[in-house]
Amino acid sequence: MKKIIPWTAITVLGILLGLLGLHMLASERVEIIELHTIAEDGETYTTRLWIVEHEGVPYLQAETEESEWLIRGQQNGSVSVTRGRVTKVYVMEPRVAMRSTVNSLLAEKYTWGYDIINFMFRNEDSAIPVALIEQ
């Protein structure tokens, strides 16, 4: 019995580390932007996100309306986005009507990584597409 517990713990830890590695591989292998938001207390947060474009408008996608980066961005009125080596200021505009289009664009750009992230962490039916309107 005593030998079963350590092996069980090692197995569970191995599975968790494997899932973490799969998450990192799936999410970081294609273009990633850095979204910079400011909280009410003045602290700056940087969130790494996927980005796609539709008709020249860049889109991010929040998991839900309660995503912290979405809330911070809406409270402050503007955010900055670093894409490559260029940082620009934007206003975020949720566009739920674009959900299907943005889901398709994300699936096309991020391929199997999109499927893995959706399976592990997200529900694409409740995701919130967010247009970035340049200032």
Beta strands, then each sheet from edge to edge (+ up, - down):
strand 1: 33-38
strand 2: 44-49
strand 3: 52-54
strand 4: 57-62
strand 5: 79-83
strand 6: 86-94
strand 7: 128-134
sheet 1: 2+ 1- 5+ 6- 7+ 4- 3+
end
